[in-house]
């Protein structure tokens, strides 16, 4: 076969194939470069079907980027034309951005908020009121109150997966979030609480209030003691159980991040570091 015959003209690919290839680049790469290659690619990148899932994964070094993630995210949400189902706004999420998303994405099913310290309890609660079809919510390191958890549970009755992971602190003991989950998220199948301060009482409440649980991750929840009837109930009721002492090497964030942060103001029952 000649070299000419082996040369592929990417502009001759069917639009759906081109869209599938470009989608794998991710939202930032599409908006920052791919859509500027040619008019054909730009037209493909404007199709709402390209923006049903928006992954704004980034390094977190916001002050040294040549582009504005929030501006790019707003454009991506607009291009979805109300068909957005899944979005990740790690590091740069704000109350204003989250509310913008919720107002224009009523059918949103999955929301990921990693290290979004600019999203408040009020902002999260206000946005949750507009997301009745939300099924999966992931929060890492962004502390939220029991009131916000309650609002999320009441506003998102279809919620099946809740990941609320914190950097743990020595002596952190608090069942507030656990009780809020137990009382307001009865349809949960998947619950991850890395570094949470819940006790056996909180765990018992979750088992009673969330009868459909299939996966329960309690790694680094060192105030839980899985013994006796409670251990038996967990083993019998939950298909996939991660114990407090299980390793976290398979978690996507490095283990060191879970050892340095604390928020003692959320609970009264807190012992400072020795």
VOBA-1610 file (N, C-alpha, C; in pm, whole numbers, padded with zeros to 5 digits, always signed):
BEGIN
Unk+00084-00119+00000Unk+00000+00000+00000Unk+00088+00124+00000Unk+00054+00220-00084Unk+00135+00340-00096Unk+00114+00430+00025Unk+00210+00523+00043Unk+00201+00617+00155Unk+00077+00705+00140Unk+00044+00741+00015Unk-00072+00826-00010Unk-00201+00756+00032Unk-00206+00624+00003Unk-00325+00547+00036Unk-00341+00532+00185Unk-00226+00530+00257Unk-00231+00512+00401Unk-00267+00640+00475Unk-00253+00754+00406Unk-00283+00882+00470Unk-00432+00896+00495Unk-00469+00927+00618Unk-00610+00941+00653Unk-00649+01088+00657Unk-00758+01120+00590Unk-00813+01255+00594Unk-00917+01260+00706Unk-00880+01319+00819Unk-00968+01320+00934Unk-01097+01397+00909Unk-01095+01489+00812Unk-01214+01567+00782Unk-01320+01484+00708Unk-01282+01366+00659Unk-01377+01282+00587Unk-01449+01183+00678Unk-01413+01185+00806Unk-01480+01095+00900Unk-01625+01139+00919Unk-01716+01044+00942Unk-01855+01080+00971Unk-01862+01167+01097Unk-01955+01259+01105Unk-01965+01349+01221Unk-01974+01276+01354Unk-02046+01163+01358Unk-02059+01092+01485Unk-01927+01031+01530Unk-01846+00987+01435Unk-01715+00933+01468Unk-01623+01045+01516Unk-01627+01158+01446Unk-01547+01274+01488Unk-01586+01317+01629Unk-01716+01321+01656Unk-01765+01360+01788Unk-01716+01265+01895Unk-01718+01136+01865Unk-01672+01036+01962Unk-01524+01054+01994Unk-01445+01087+01894Unk-01301+01107+01913Unk-01276+01235+01994Unk-01342+01342+01957Unk-01321+01469+02025Unk-01369+01465+02170Unk-01476+01392+02195Unk-01531+01384+02331Unk-01428+01329+02429Unk-01345+01240+02382Unk-01244+01178+02468Unk-01135+01276+02512Unk-01129+01391+02447Unk-01030+01491+02486Unk-01066+01559+02617Unk-01195+01566+02651Unk-01238+01636+02770Unk-01280+01779+02738Unk-01360+01836+02826Unk-01419+01968+02801Unk-01315+02077+02785Unk-01212+02077+02870Unk-01112+02184+02866Unk-01035+02182+02735Unk-00993+02065+02694Unk-00917+02053+02570Unk-01004+02090+02449Unk-01130+02051+02451Unk-01220+02084+02340Unk-01235+02235+02326Unk-01264+02302+02438Unk-01290+02445+02435Unk-01163+02527+02413Unk-01052+02475+02460Unk-00927+02551+02454Unk-00853+02535+02322Unk-00876+02423+02253Unk-00798+02403+02130Unk-00872+02329+02019Unk-00934+02215+02050Unk-00989+02130+01943Unk-01091+02202+01857Unk-01178+02283+01917Unk-01282+02351+01840Unk-01226+02457+01746Unk-01101+02494+01766Unk-01039+02596+01682Unk-00962+02539+01562Unk-00960+02408+01548Unk-00883+02345+01440Unk-00942+02379+01304Unk-01073+02365+01290Unk-01139+02392+01162Unk-01288+02413+01187Unk-01358+02463+01086Unk-01500+02492+01101Unk-01582+02365+01123Unk-01540+02255+01059Unk-01612+02130+01076Unk-01604+02081+01221Unk-01486+02085+01277Unk-01472+02044+01416Unk-01546+02138+01510Unk-01545+02266+01476Unk-01615+02363+01561Unk-01766+02335+01563Unk-01820+02300+01446Unk-01963+02267+01439Unk-01996+02143+01522Unk-01908+02045+01515Unk-01929+01924+01595Unk-01925+01958+01743Unk-01831+02046+01781Unk-01813+02082+01922Unk-01927+02169+01975Unk-02011+02220+01888Unk-02125+02300+01931Unk-02251+02216+01948Unk-02247+02092+01906Unk-02364+02005+01916Unk-02396+01977+02063Unk-02520+01997+02107Unk-02556+01971+02247Unk-02525+01830+02296Unk-02527+01734+02205Unk-02499+01595+02245Unk-02355+01578+02294Unk-02266+01670+02257Unk-02128+01665+02303Unk-02116+01706+02450Unk-02220+01766+02504Unk-02211+01827+02636Unk-02309+01769+02737Unk-02347+01643+02716Unk-02430+01574+02815Unk-02346+01538+02938Unk-02218+01523+02917Unk-02124+01498+03026Unk-02011+01599+03014Unk-01985+01674+03122Unk-01882+01777+03122Unk-01783+01747+03233Unk-01663+01709+03194Unk-01558+01678+03291Unk-01452+01788+03286Unk-01452+01874+03391Unk-01357+01984+03396Unk-01238+01948+03485Unk-01193+01825+03473Unk-01079+01778+03552Unk-00956+01865+03524Unk-00887+01906+03633Unk-00772+01994+03617Unk-00672+01972+03730Unk-00558+02038+03723Unk-00451+02017+03820Unk-00476+02088+03953Unk-00567+02182+03955Unk-00595+02258+04076Unk-00508+02382+04092Unk-00413+02401+04002Unk-00324+02517+04007Unk-00389+02633+03930Unk-00496+02686+03985Unk-00580+02781+03913Unk-00510+02912+03879Unk-00413+02953+03959Unk-00348+03083+03939Unk-00244+03080+03827Unk-00214+02963+03776Unk-00111+02954+03672Unk-00168+02895+03542Unk-00298+02909+03524Unk-00361+02861+03401Unk-00379+02977+03304Unk-00373+02944+03176Unk-00389+03046+03072Unk-00535+03065+03032Unk-00626+03002+03104Unk-00767+03012+03071Unk-00848+03015+03200Unk-00972+03061+03187Unk-01063+03076+03300Unk-01158+02957+03301Unk-01142+02868+03399Unk-01224+02748+03403Unk-01372+02777+03420Unk-01403+02878+03500Unk-01545+02908+03524Unk-01612+02958+03396Unk-01544+03044+03322Unk-01599+03093+03195Unk-01619+02979+03096Unk-01521+02889+03091Unk-01531+02774+03001Unk-01647+02684+03043Unk-01665+02667+03173Unk-01772+02581+03222Unk-01909+02639+03189Unk-01923+02768+03204Unk-02049+02834+03170Unk-02084+02812+03023Unk-01985+02823+02937Unk-02006+02801+02794Unk-02047+02656+02768Unk-01980+02563+02835Unk-02012+02422+02816Unk-02155+02392+02859Unk-02196+02448+02973Unk-02333+02427+03021Unk-02433+02485+02923Unk-02405+02604+02869Unk-02494+02665+02771Unk-02507+02577+02647Unk-02396+02519+02605Unk-02399+02435+02485Unk-02478+02306+02506Unk-02494+02263+02630Unk-02570+02141+02656Unk-02719+02161+02631Unk-02764+02286+02629Unk-02904+02318+02600Unk-03002+02242+02690Unk-02965+02228+02816Unk-03054+02164+02911Unk-03044+02013+02916Unk-02953+01953+02840Unk-02942+01807+02835Unk-02827+01753+02920Unk-02767+01837+03003Unk-02654+01794+03086Unk-02698+01689+03187Unk-02621+01580+03194Unk-02650+01470+03287Unk-02542+01450+03391Unk-02418+01491+03361Unk-02304+01458+03446Unk-02203+01572+03438Unk-02158+01622+03555Unk-02060+01730+03552Unk-01964+01720+03671Unk-01838+01754+03645Unk-01734+01759+03746Unk-01672+01898+03743Unk-01681+01971+03857Unk-01625+02107+03863Unk-01524+02116+03977Unk-01429+02027+03979Unk-01333+02021+04088Unk-01246+02146+04097Unk-01217+02186+04220Unk-01128+02296+04257Unk-01186+02436+04236Unk-01263+02459+04132Unk-01301+02596+04099Unk-01450+02623+04119Unk-01526+02528+04170Unk-01669+02548+04187Unk-01702+02658+04286Unk-01805+02736+04257Unk-01852+02844+04345Unk-02004+02831+04359Unk-02060+02903+04455Unk-02205+02905+04470Unk-02273+02950+04342Unk-02221+03056+04283Unk-02282+03113+04163Unk-02278+03014+04047Unk-02165+02948+04028Unk-02152+02852+03920Unk-02244+02733+03940Unk-02248+02681+04063Unk-02333+02565+04090Unk-02480+02598+04069Unk-02522+02717+04109Unk-02662+02755+04091Unk-02692+02774+03942Unk-02597+02829+03867Unk-02615+02844+03722Unk-02637+02707+03658Unk-02557+02610+03699Unk-02570+02474+03647Unk-02707+02416+03682Unk-02747+02431+03808Unk-02873+02371+03852Unk-02994+02433+03782Unk-02989+02562+03755Unk-03100+02629+03687Unk-03117+02583+03543Unk-03008+02541+03480Unk-03011+02507+03338Unk-02996+02358+03313Unk-02995+02278+03419Unk-02972+02134+03402Unk-03062+02055+03495Unk-03192+02071+03476Unk-03287+02010+03568Unk-03278+01857+03567Unk-03226+01799+03459Unk-03218+01654+03448Unk-03084+01598+03494Unk-03002+01682+03555Unk-02870+01638+03599Unk-02880+01517+03690Unk-02795+01415+03662Unk-02797+01292+03741Unk-02673+01273+03827Unk-02560+01332+03783Unk-02436+01310+03857Unk-02361+01442+03873Unk-02320+01470+03997Unk-02249+01594+04028Unk-02128+01562+04114Unk-02011+01610+04071Unk-01887+01584+04143Unk-01826+01718+04187Unk-01804+01730+04317Unk-01750+01853+04375Unk-01626+01818+04457Unk-01510+01829+04398Unk-01385+01798+04466Unk-01314+01927+04505Unk-01283+01943+04632Unk-01208+02059+04681Unk-01272+02190+04639Unk-01403+02198+04646Unk-01474+02321+04610Unk-01503+02401+04737Unk-01401+02468+04788Unk-01414+02541+04914Unk-01497+02668+04901Unk-01527+02709+04775Unk-01606+02830+04755Unk-01754+02799+04739Unk-01791+02674+04762Unk-01932+02637+04764Unk-01975+02624+04910Unk-02073+02703+04949Unk-02118+02707+05087Unk-02236+02613+05110Unk-02271+02594+05236Unk-02391+02518+05270Unk-02514+02576+05200Unk-02525+02708+05208Unk-02640+02775+05148Unk-02643+02755+04997Unk-02527+02768+04933Unk-02520+02752+04789Unk-02554+02611+04745Unk-02503+02513+04819Unk-02529+02374+04786Unk-02676+02341+04806Unk-02733+02389+04917Unk-02874+02362+04946Unk-02965+02427+04842Unk-02935+02551+04807Unk-03015+02624+04709Unk-03014+02553+04574Unk-02899+02502+04535Unk-02887+02433+04407Unk-02956+02297+04410Unk-02945+02228+04524Unk-03007+02095+04536Unk-03158+02101+04516Unk-03219+02212+04554Unk-03363+02228+04537Unk-03406+02219+04391Unk-03312+02245+04300Unk-03343+02246+04157Unk-03293+02120+04085Unk-03252+02020+04162Unk-03197+01898+04101Unk-03274+01773+04148Unk-03400+01763+04114Unk-03482+01652+04163Unk-03445+01515+04106Unk-03369+01513+03996Unk-03333+01386+03933Unk-03191+01341+03966Unk-03125+01413+04056Unk-02987+01379+04090Unk-02980+01239+04152Unk-02890+01156+04100Unk-02874+01019+04148Unk-02739+00996+04216Unk-02638+01075+04177Unk-02504+01056+04233Unk-02444+01191+04271Unk-02395+01200+04395Unk-02329+01322+04441Unk-02199+01284+04510Unk-02090+01347+04466Unk-01959+01321+04524Unk-01900+01451+04577Unk-01861+01450+04703Unk-01799+01567+04765Unk-01671+01521+04833Unk-01561+01589+04804Unk-01434+01555+04869Unk-01374+01679+04934Unk-01353+01674+05063Unk-01287+01776+05143Unk-01371+01902+05165Unk-01480+01921+05092Unk-01562+02038+05116Unk-01660+02012+05229Unk-01637+02062+05349Unk-01725+02033+05463Unk-01863+02094+05446Unk-01968+02018+05475Unk-02104+02068+05469Unk-02174+02032+05599Unk-02273+02108+05636Unk-02344+02087+05762Unk-02450+01980+05748Unk-02500+01936+05863Unk-02608+01837+05861Unk-02733+01895+05795Unk-02754+02027+05809Unk-02870+02090+05746Unk-02862+02080+05594Unk-02741+02097+05539Unk-02725+02085+05395Unk-02748+01941+05350Unk-02698+01845+05428Unk-02721+01704+05395Unk-02870+01673+05396Unk-02941+01727+05494Unk-03086+01707+05502Unk-03157+01764+05380Unk-03117+01884+05340Unk-03179+01948+05224Unk-03152+01868+05098Unk-03030+01820+05082Unk-02996+01738+04966Unk-03084+01614+04962Unk-03096+01547+05076Unk-03176+01425+05082Unk-03322+01450+05047Unk-03379+01557+05102Unk-03520+01587+05076Unk-03543+01634+04933Unk-03447+01707+04878Unk-03463+01766+04744Unk-03430+01669+04632Unk-03350+01568+04663Unk-03305+01473+04560Unk-03350+01333+04600Unk-03478+01302+04587Unk-03531+01173+04634Unk-03479+01052+04558Unk-03419+01073+04441Unk-03368+00962+04361Unk-03221+00932+04390Unk-03163+01002+04487Unk-03020+00988+04516Unk-02988+00845+04556Unk-02898+00782+04479Unk-02860+00644+04505Unk-02714+00629+04546Unk-02634+00729+04516Unk-02492+00722+04550Unk-02448+00854+04612Unk-02393+00846+04733Unk-02347+00966+04803Unk-02206+00940+04855Unk-02111+01019+04805Unk-01973+01010+04850Unk-01937+01140+04919Unk-01917+01132+05049Unk-01884+01251+05128Unk-01757+01220+05205Unk-01645+01261+05149Unk-01514+01223+05202Unk-01438+01343+05254Unk-01381+01329+05373Unk-01311+01437+05439Unk-01168+01398+05472Unk-01084+01499+05489Unk-00954+01475+05551Unk-00980+01461+05700Unk-00945+01349+05755Unk-00978+01319+05894Unk-00888+01396+05991Unk-00928+01402+06116Unk-00847+01459+06220Unk-00854+01369+06342Unk-00752+01371+06422Unk-00747+01289+06542Unk-00856+01331+06639Unk-00935+01235+06687Unk-01037+01263+06785Unk-01166+01321+06729Unk-01180+01326+06596Unk-01301+01381+06535Unk-01416+01283+06555Unk-01519+01321+06631Unk-01633+01235+06660Unk-01761+01314+06638Unk-01847+01269+06548Unk-01969+01343+06519Unk-02063+01256+06437Unk-02186+01241+06483Unk-02287+01162+06412Unk-02386+01248+06334Unk-02365+01378+06331Unk-02462+01466+06267Unk-02489+01428+06121Unk-02381+01414+06042Unk-02401+01381+05901Unk-02462+01243+05884Unk-02417+01148+05965Unk-02469+01011+05957Unk-02620+01008+05983Unk-02665+01079+06085Unk-02807+01082+06117Unk-02887+01153+06007Unk-02828+01259+05949Unk-02896+01329+05840Unk-02910+01238+05718Unk-02807+01160+05690Unk-02813+01063+05580Unk-02920+00959+05607Unk-02919+00903+05728Unk-03013+00797+05765Unk-03157+00842+05754Unk-03183+00967+05789Unk-03320+01017+05795Unk-03371+01074+05662Unk-03280+01099+05566Unk-03322+01170+05446Unk-03278+01107+05314Unk-03204+00996+05317Unk-03157+00934+05194Unk-03190+00785+05192Unk-03318+00749+05194Unk-03356+00609+05207Unk-03328+00523+05084Unk-03304+00584+04969Unk-03283+00508+04846Unk-03137+00480+04815Unk-03046+00515+04906Unk-02903+00497+04880Unk-02869+00350+04857Unk-02787+00329+04753Unk-02726+00198+04727Unk-02577+00201+04755Unk-02519+00318+04740Unk-02373+00333+04748Unk-02343+00451+04840Unk-02267+00425+04948Unk-02232+00531+05042Unk-02085+00521+05078Unk-02014+00631+05058Unk-01872+00638+05090Unk-01849+00754+05185Unk-01787+00724+05301Unk-01767+00823+05406Unk-01624+00822+05456Unk-01527+00830+05369Unk-01387+00828+05411Unk-01358+00940+05509Unk-01298+00904+05624Unk-01256+01004+05720Unk-01368+01067+05801Unk-01486+01009+05798Unk-01597+01067+05873Unk-01585+01035+06021Unk-01647+01118+06105Unk-01638+01100+06250Unk-01755+01026+06311Unk-01832+00955+06230Unk-01947+00885+06284Unk-01907+00775+06381Unk-01997+00741+06473Unk-01974+00636+06570Unk-02064+00517+06537Unk-02063+00417+06622Unk-02150+00302+06602Unk-02297+00342+06599Unk-02332+00442+06677Unk-02471+00490+06678Unk-02511+00545+06542Unk-02423+00624+06483Unk-02451+00678+06351Unk-02458+00570+06245Unk-02368+00472+06255Unk-02368+00362+06159Unk-02496+00281+06171Unk-02539+00255+06292Unk-02664+00181+06313Unk-02781+00255+06251Unk-02783+00386+06267Unk-02891+00467+06209Unk-02891+00456+06057Unk-02773+00458+05995Unk-02763+00445+05849Unk-02814+00309+05804Unk-02777+00204+05873Unk-02823+00071+05835Unk-02975+00060+05847Unk-03032+00126+05947Unk-03177+00123+05966Unk-03249+00212+05864Unk-03190+00327+05833Unk-03257+00423+05747Unk-03233+00405+05599Unk-03130+00327+05563Unk-03095+00305+05422Unk-03095+00156+05394Unk-03213+00096+05382Unk-03223-00051+05372Unk-03172-00111+05242Unk-03147-00026+05141Unk-03104-00078+05010Unk-02953-00072+04990Unk-02878-00035+05092Unk-02733-00021+05077Unk-02668-00150+05028Unk-02585-00135+04922Unk-02509-00248+04869Unk-02359-00227+04886Unk-02318-00101+04895Unk-02176-00067+04910Unk-02164+00036+05021Unk-02076+00008+05117Unk-02054+00100+05229Unk-01905+00109+05257Unk-01851+00229+05240Unk-01708+00252+05256Unk-01684+00334+05383Unk-01627+00272+05484Unk-01602+00337+05613Unk-01453+00354+05641Unk-01372+00354+05539Unk-01228+00364+05561Unk-01191+00493+05633Unk-01103+00480+05731Unk-01054+00590+05814Unk-01164+00653+05900Unk-01274+00584+05918Unk-01376+00625+06015Unk-01341+00557+06148Unk-01244+00613+06218Unk-01183+00544+06331Unk-01265+00550+06460Unk-01380+00617+06458Unk-01467+00615+06575Unk-01569+00502+06567Unk-01566+00427+06458Unk-01654+00312+06441Unk-01581+00186+06488Unk-01651+00103+06563Unk-01597-00024+06610Unk-01688-00135+06560Unk-01645-00203+06456Unk-01726-00309+06398Unk-01709-00438+06479Unk-01797-00457+06574Unk-01794-00575+06661Unk-01936-00622+06686Unk-01949-00747+06729Unk-02077-00800+06772Unk-02187-00794+06668Unk-02307-00758+06714Unk-02425-00756+06627Unk-02412-00654+06515Unk-02343-00541+06542Unk-02328-00438+06439Unk-02243-00491+06324Unk-02135-00559+06356Unk-02052-00618+06252Unk-02130-00723+06174Unk-02206-00805+06244Unk-02286-00909+06179Unk-02388-00847+06084Unk-02452-00739+06129Unk-02551-00672+06045Unk-02488-00615+05919Unk-02371-00554+05934Unk-02301-00498+05817Unk-02266-00606+05717Unk-02213-00716+05766Unk-02171-00825+05678Unk-02289-00886+05607Unk-02400-00902+05679Unk-02518-00966+05621Unk-02595-00873+05527Unk-02596-00744+05558Unk-02678-00650+05483Unk-02607-00587+05364Unk-02476-00566+05377Unk-02401-00491+05276Unk-02314-00586+05194Unk-02332-00585+05063Unk-02258-00676+04977Unk-02109-00642+04972Unk-02079-00514+04969Unk-01939-00470+04959Unk-01911-00373+05072Unk-01837-00419+05172Unk-01808-00339+05292Unk-01659-00310+05302Unk-01625-00181+05316Unk-01486-00142+05337Unk-01474-00100+05484Unk-01386-00166+05558Unk-01370-00144+05700Unk-01285-00019+05729Unk-01298+00038+05849Unk-01221+00159+05883Unk-01071+00144+05865Unk-01017+00026+05889Unk-00872+00005+05880Unk-00825-00041+05743Unk-00915-00057+05647Unk-00876-00101+05514Unk-00789+00005+05447Unk-00693-00035+05365Unk-00604+00061+05296Unk-00681+00145+05195Unk-00628+00265+05168Unk-00694+00356+05074Unk-00609+00380+04949Unk-00521+00288+04919Unk-00430+00308+04805Unk-00504+00313+04672Unk-00626+00259+04667Unk-00701+00259+04542Unk-00791+00381+04529Unk-00788+00470+04629Unk-00868+00592+04621Unk-00796+00692+04531Unk-00871+00768+04452Unk-00809+00852+04350Unk-00729+00969+04404Unk-00754+01009+04529Unk-00674+01112+04591Unk-00569+01049+04680Unk-00452+01111+04691Unk-00342+01052+04765Unk-00377+01043+04913Unk-00321+00943+04978Unk-00353+00918+05117Unk-00315+01035+05207Unk-00206+01104+05174Unk-00161+01213+05259Unk-00266+01322+05272Unk-00348+01340+05169Unk-00450+01443+05173Unk-00555+01416+05279Unk-00565+01292+05323Unk-00666+01256+05421Unk-00616+01266+05563Unk-00495+01315+05583Unk-00436+01315+05716Unk-00407+01453+05772Unk-00442+01560+05699Unk-00391+01690+05740Unk-00498+01795+05765Unk-00622+01767+05733Unk-00724+01871+05741Unk-00826+01838+05849Unk-00877+01939+05915Unk-00987+01916+06009Unk-01076+02038+06015Unk-01197+02018+06061Unk-01293+02127+06073Unk-01368+02108+06205Unk-01304+02138+06318Unk-01362+02110+06448Unk-01488+02188+06479Unk-01513+02296+06409Unk-01630+02379+06440Unk-01761+02308+06410Unk-01755+02201+06329Unk-01877+02133+06292Unk-01934+02049+06406Unk-01851+02011+06503Unk-01895+01923+06609Unk-01841+01969+06743Unk-01918+01947+06848Unk-01873+01983+06982Unk-01778+01879+07039Unk-01798+01755+07003Unk-01721+01645+07060Unk-01591+01626+06982Unk-01494+01713+07009Unk-01370+01712+06931Unk-01252+01727+07024Unk-01150+01645+07005Unk-01027+01652+07081Unk-00915+01699+06991Unk-00845+01802+07034Unk-00737+01855+06953Unk-00619+01759+06950Unk-00528+01786+06858Unk-00408+01704+06847Unk-00330+01712+06978Unk-00266+01601+07012Unk-00180+01599+07131Unk-00060+01691+07107
//
